[in-house]
Amino acid sequence: MADLKELREKMAKLATEARSKLDEIKDDTPEARASELSDQFDAIMSEHDKIGERAERAARIDQALRAGDEIDTSRRPVQEDRSAPAIDAGLAMDYREAFAEVIASAGEQYVSPEVRKVLQEHRVQTGASNTGGGYTVPTTLASFIEKSMIATGPMYDSNIFSVLNTTSGNTFNIPTVDDTTVTAEAHTEGTQPTDDGGKDVTLGQKTLGAFAFNSEWVRWSYELNADSVLNMESFLGELIGERLGRIANSKLTTGSGSSDVEGIVTNSAAGVTAAANTAITSDEILDLVHSVDPAYRSAPGAAFMMNDSTLKAVRKLKDGDGNYLWQMGNIQAGVPQTLFGYNIAVNQAMDSIEASKKVMLFGDMKKFYVRKVGAPALFVARERFAPDNGILGYIRFDGCLSNTAAIKHMATPA
């Protein structure tokens, strides 16, 4: 079996290589290149996890051998424990020093018996408090979670919406102005222009907050962690990443905006009301398109958004010659599906066609701003739940529609 130190060095090298792939992905990176880098990242991390499983088995063997040495001292020569620096018996080690050594060694199983004893005694003194149990170093899988979120829904997709990445959650204001109804006046030679302030510019602002959500702790046993053929930490991390994706997509779609994330559907303006609550027509879709000002519907970000069941109904619509209005595009070639020449975003958090629902959006999707605060994170706790493990997902975000005239909805009657 490969040396434990060698395995850890390989893991560190792969992690560094994966980080370099992730750092290459920027907001302006072409989609094809970003997808290629993402695939490379996943392949590297897959290899990293495989080596991690080998390293875990090697560590367990080393621990078992050390335990045998400690028990059978009468027949074995005393050997230096190389898992951690020797501790001078004349110097008292406090909890901070012991806990720091656990962090540096990547786990309690890799440190000396003296360090484990200090941790155990401190836990007895403080019971179940966080300081007594502590947390291990949080593991952040930002890119892994990001990929799951895009698959869950479109609301985190910077190709569709305007995405703002901030490191802190301070209030973020976007200045706005609506000067569309103001015109210039005819000028008469020799007269002074009117100066009564009647045509002064009126400014406003939209505010983005930082609403936080967590997955709650998910715990799994030490035995399951050791015996399962799966890497439980990676497996649960993937599921929790999808949970964070679902709440982000749902809130950014239908959030109330009142002490809550502002959803794009909630704040969109009324465009057209369908005649029936069980079906929509091609004429009603055209009415929705033309309810949006040409300045917005001719923008590069102009698109439809609906859920898959509504899209199914739309796909059945035909023109007077029997031709389908919906165009398939080419997924492999990166050509999107279209309707009346506009792209379609499928969002399962939107309502289906039934009474009193907002079933379709149309407009310049770039006028909806998604604020991501930091990176979605996974926190892995070992000391707190010892001997078991715990994992928790955490995310902060908000959204706002900068101009309600830019995106309008089709509603169904009661």
C-alpha positions in Angstrom: 0.0 0.0 0.0 1.2 3.5 -0.8 2.8 5.5 2.0 0.2 7.7 3.8 2.4 10.8 3.4 2.7 10.2 -0.4 -1.0 9.8 -0.7 -1.6 13.1 1.1 0.9 14.8 -1.1 -0.9 13.5 -4.2 -4.2 14.8 -2.8 -2.7 18.2 -2.2 -1.3 18.4 -5.7 -4.7 17.4 -7.2 -6.5 19.9 -5.1 -4.1 22.7 -6.3 -4.7 21.6 -9.9 -8.5 21.5 -9.4 -8.4 25.0 -7.9 -6.4 26.3 -11.0 -9.2 24.9 -13.3 -11.9 26.6 -11.1 -10.0 29.9 -11.1 -10.0 30.0 -14.9 -13.8 30.1 -15.0 -14.8 33.8 -15.0 -18.1 35.5 -15.8 -16.9 36.2 -19.4 -15.5 32.7 -20.0 -17.2 31.2 -23.1 -19.7 28.6 -22.3 -17.9 25.8 -24.1 -14.6 26.6 -22.4 -16.4 26.9 -19.0 -18.0 23.5 -19.6 -14.7 21.9 -20.5 -13.0 23.4 -17.4 -15.9 22.2 -15.2 -15.5 18.6 -16.6 -11.8 18.7 -16.0 -12.4 19.9 -12.4 -14.9 17.1 -11.8 -12.4 14.5 -13.1 -9.6 15.8 -11.0 -11.8 15.9 -7.8 -13.0 12.4 -8.6 -9.4 11.2 -8.6 -8.8 13.2 -5.4 -11.7 11.4 -3.7 -10.4 8.0 -4.8 -6.9 8.7 -3.4 -8.6 10.1 -0.2 -10.3 6.8 0.3 -7.0 5.0 0.0 -5.4 7.5 2.4 -8.2 6.9 4.9 -7.7 3.1 4.8 -3.9 3.7 5.2 -4.5 5.9 8.2 -6.8 3.3 9.8 -4.1 0.7 9.4 -1.5 3.0 10.9 -3.8 3.8 13.8 -4.4 0.0 14.4 -0.6 -0.6 14.4 0.0 2.2 16.9 -2.7 0.9 19.1 -1.1 -2.5 19.1 2.3 -1.0 20.0 0.7 0.9 23.0 -0.9 -2.3 24.4 1.9 -4.8 23.9 4.8 -2.8 25.3 6.3 -5.8 27.1 7.2 -7.6 23.8 7.8 -4.6 21.5 10.6 -2.0 21.6 9.5 1.5 22.3 9.2 3.5 19.1 8.7 7.1 18.5 5.1 8.0 17.6 5.6 10.0 14.4 1.9 10.9 14.0 2.5 14.1 16.1 5.3 15.9 17.9 6.2 14.5 21.3 4.8 16.5 24.2 7.0 17.5 27.1 5.3 16.0 30.2 6.5 19.0 32.2 4.5 21.4 30.0 0.7 21.5 30.2 -1.1 21.5 26.8 -4.2 23.5 26.7 -7.3 22.9 24.6 -6.4 25.4 21.9 -3.0 23.8 21.3 -4.6 20.4 21.1 -7.4 21.5 18.8 -4.9 23.3 16.6 -2.9 20.1 16.3 -6.1 18.2 15.3 -6.8 20.7 12.5 -3.2 20.6 11.3 -3.3 16.8 11.2 -6.6 16.6 9.3 -8.4 14.6 12.1 -8.3 13.4 15.7 -7.2 9.9 14.6 -3.9 11.2 13.3 -2.6 12.8 16.6 -0.9 11.5 19.6 -2.7 9.9 22.7 -1.7 13.0 24.8 -3.6 15.3 22.4 -6.7 13.1 22.4 -6.7 13.0 26.1 -6.7 16.8 26.4 -9.6 17.0 24.0 -11.6 14.3 25.9 -11.0 16.0 29.2 -12.1 19.3 27.9 -15.3 17.8 26.5 -16.1 16.4 29.9 -15.6 19.9 31.5 -17.8 21.7 29.0 -20.4 19.1 28.0 -22.1 19.7 24.7 -21.0 23.4 24.2 -19.6 24.4 20.8 -16.3 25.5 22.4 -15.9 22.1 24.1 -16.8 20.1 21.0 -15.6 22.6 18.4 -15.8 22.5 14.7 -13.3 21.1 12.2 -12.2 23.2 9.3 -15.2 23.9 7.0 -15.0 22.3 3.6 -16.2 24.6 0.8 -17.3 22.9 -2.4 -18.4 26.1 -4.3 -18.0 24.9 -7.8 -19.6 21.5 -7.0 -22.6 23.2 -5.5 -22.8 25.8 -8.3 -23.1 23.0 -10.9 -25.9 21.4 -9.0 -27.8 24.7 -8.7 -27.6 25.4 -12.5 -29.1 21.9 -13.1 -31.8 22.6 -10.6 -33.1 25.7 -12.2 -32.0 28.7 -14.3 -32.1 31.5 -11.7 -28.4 31.3 -10.9 -27.4 31.2 -14.5 -25.3 34.3 -15.5 -26.0 33.7 -19.2 -29.7 34.5 -18.6 -29.7 37.0 -15.7 -27.4 39.7 -14.3 -25.4 38.0 -11.6 -23.6 40.1 -8.9 -20.9 38.4 -6.8 -20.1 40.1 -3.5 -17.9 39.0 -0.6 -20.0 40.6 2.1 -23.7 40.9 2.8 -24.0 44.6 3.2 -27.0 46.3 1.6 -26.4 46.7 -2.1 -28.2 49.6 -3.8 -28.8 49.9 -7.6 -29.6 53.5 -8.7 -32.6 53.6 -11.1 -34.2 56.3 -13.3 -37.4 56.3 -15.4 -37.2 59.3 -17.8 -39.3 57.7 -20.6 -42.3 60.0 -20.4 -40.2 63.3 -20.4 -39.7 65.1 -23.7 -38.0 68.3 -24.9 -40.0 71.4 -25.7 -40.1 73.7 -28.7 -37.8 76.7 -28.4 -38.8 80.3 -29.4 -36.0 82.6 -30.5 -35.3 85.3 -28.0 -37.1 83.7 -25.1 -35.7 82.1 -22.0 -36.4 78.4 -21.5 -38.7 77.5 -18.7 -36.9 77.0 -15.4 -39.5 75.8 -12.9 -38.1 72.3 -12.2 -41.0 70.6 -13.9 -38.6 68.4 -15.9 -36.0 67.7 -13.4 -34.7 64.1 -13.4 -36.2 61.8 -10.7 -34.0 59.1 -9.4 -34.8 55.9 -7.5 -33.1 52.8 -6.3 -33.5 49.1 -5.9 -32.0 47.3 -2.9 -30.4 43.9 -2.7 -30.1 42.2 0.7 -28.5 39.0 1.7 -31.0 36.4 2.9 -29.4 33.2 4.4 -30.6 29.6 4.2 -29.2 26.4 5.6 -29.9 22.7 5.0 -30.0 21.8 8.8 -27.4 19.3 10.0 -27.4 15.9 8.4 -25.5 13.3 10.6 -24.1 10.0 9.7 -22.3 7.4 11.9 -18.6 6.7 12.2 -19.4 3.1 11.2 -21.2 4.1 8.1 -18.4 6.4 7.1 -15.9 3.6 7.5 -17.8 0.8 6.0 -19.8 2.3 3.1 -18.6 1.8 -0.4 -19.6 5.4 -1.0 -17.6 8.5 0.0 -20.4 9.6 2.4 -19.1 13.2 2.7 -19.1 13.7 -1.1 -22.4 11.9 -1.5 -24.2 14.0 1.1 -22.5 17.1 -0.1 -23.9 16.6 -3.6 -27.4 16.1 -2.2 -27.2 19.1 0.1 -25.8 21.2 -2.8 -29.0 20.3 -4.7 -31.1 21.3 -1.7 -29.5 24.7 -1.7 -30.1 24.9 -5.5 -33.8 24.2 -5.1 -34.3 26.9 -2.4 -32.3 29.5 -4.4 -34.2 28.8 -7.6 -37.6 28.7 -5.8 -37.0 32.0 -3.9 -35.6 33.8 -6.8 -38.7 32.8 -8.8 -41.6 33.3 -6.4 -40.1 35.0 -3.3 -42.4 37.6 -1.8 -39.8 40.4 -1.4 -41.3 41.3 2.0 -38.6 40.4 4.5 -37.8 37.7 1.9 -36.0 37.3 -1.4 -37.7 39.1 -4.3 -38.8 36.7 -6.9 -38.9 37.5 -10.6 -42.5 36.3 -11.1 -43.7 38.1 -8.0 -42.4 41.5 -9.1 -43.1 41.2 -12.8 -45.8 43.5 -14.3 -49.1 42.2 -15.8 -48.7 41.7 -19.6 -51.8 39.8 -20.7 -54.5 37.6 -19.1 -55.4 34.5 -21.0 -59.0 33.8 -22.0 -59.0 30.3 -20.4 -57.5 28.9 -17.3 -56.7 25.5 -18.9 -54.9 26.6 -22.2 -53.1 29.4 -23.9 -53.1 30.4 -27.5 -50.4 31.7 -29.9 -52.2 35.0 -30.2 -52.0 35.5 -26.4 -48.3 34.7 -26.5 -47.9 37.5 -29.1 -49.9 39.8 -27.0 -47.5 39.1 -24.1 -44.5 39.8 -26.4 -46.0 43.1 -27.5 -47.0 44.2 -24.0 -43.2 44.7 -23.5 -41.7 47.9 -24.9 -39.7 47.3 -28.1 -36.6 48.7 -26.3 -36.7 45.6 -24.0 -37.9 43.0 -26.3 -35.2 43.8 -28.8 -32.5 43.5 -26.2 -30.0 40.5 -26.3 -31.4 39.2 -23.0 -35.0 39.0 -24.2 -36.5 35.6 -23.6 -39.5 33.6 -22.4 -39.6 31.7 -19.1 -42.1 28.9 -18.2 -42.1 25.5 -16.6 -42.0 22.3 -18.5 -45.7 21.5 -18.5 -46.4 24.9 -20.0 -43.7 24.4 -22.5 -45.4 21.2 -23.5 -48.6 23.1 -24.3 -46.7 25.7 -26.2 -44.9 23.0 -28.3 -48.3 21.9 -29.6 -49.2 25.3 -31.0 -49.1 25.7 -34.8 -49.5 28.5 -37.3 -52.1 28.7 -40.1 -50.0 26.4 -42.3 -49.8 23.7 -39.7 -46.1 24.4 -38.8 -45.1 24.3 -35.1 -44.3 27.7 -33.6 -41.7 26.2 -31.3 -38.2 25.5 -32.7 -36.1 22.7 -31.2 -32.7 24.2 -31.7 -29.6 21.9 -31.2 -28.5 21.1 -27.6 -25.3 19.4 -28.7 -24.3 22.4 -30.8 -25.4 24.9 -28.1 -28.3 26.2 -30.2 -31.2 27.0 -27.8 -34.9 26.2 -28.3 -36.9 29.2 -29.5 -40.4 30.6 -29.7 -41.1 33.5 -32.2 -37.3 33.8 -32.4 -36.7 34.2 -28.6 -34.9 31.8 -26.3 -36.8 29.8 -23.8 -35.7 29.3 -20.1 -37.4 26.3 -18.4 -38.0 27.0 -14.7 -39.8 24.3 -12.7 -40.5 26.7 -9.9 -43.1 28.5 -12.1 -46.8 27.6 -12.0 -48.5 25.3 -14.5 -51.5 26.3 -16.5 -54.5 26.4 -14.1 -56.8 29.0 -12.5 -55.3 32.3 -11.2 -51.6 31.6 -12.0 -48.8 33.5 -13.6 -47.7 30.9 -16.2 -45.3 32.7 -18.5 -42.8 35.5 -18.4 -41.3 37.5 -21.3 -38.9 40.4 -21.4 -35.3 41.4 -21.0 -34.1 38.8 -18.4 -30.9 40.8 -17.8 -33.0 43.4 -15.9 -33.3 40.8 -13.1 -30.3 41.0 -10.8 -29.2 38.0 -8.7 -26.9 38.7 -5.9 -24.6 35.9 -4.6 -23.0 36.6 -1.3 -19.7 34.7 -1.1 -19.9 31.1 -2.2 -22.4 28.4 -1.2 -20.6 26.4 1.5 -20.6 23.0 3.1 -19.6 22.7 6.8 -18.4 19.3 8.0 -18.4 18.8 11.7 -16.5 15.8 13.2 -15.6 16.9 16.7 -19.0 18.2 17.6 -20.8 14.9 16.8 -17.9 12.5 17.6 -17.7 9.7 17.0 -20.2 10.5 14.3 -20.0 13.2 11.6 -22.3 16.0 10.5 -22.7 18.1 7.4 -24.6 21.4 6.8 -25.1 23.5 3.7 -25.3 27.3 3.8 -26.1 30.0 1.2 -26.8 33.7 1.0 -28.4 35.5 -1.9 -31.1 38.0 -3.0 -32.7 39.2 -6.2 -34.5 42.2 -7.6 -36.1 43.3 -10.9 -34.6 46.7 -11.7 -37.5 47.8 -13.9 -40.9 46.2 -13.9 -41.6 47.4 -17.5 -38.8 45.1 -18.7 -40.4 41.8 -17.8 -44.1 41.0 -17.9 -46.2 37.9 -17.2 -49.1 36.1 -18.7 -51.8 35.3 -16.1 -54.8 32.9 -16.2 -58.2 33.9 -15.1 -59.9 32.7 -11.9 
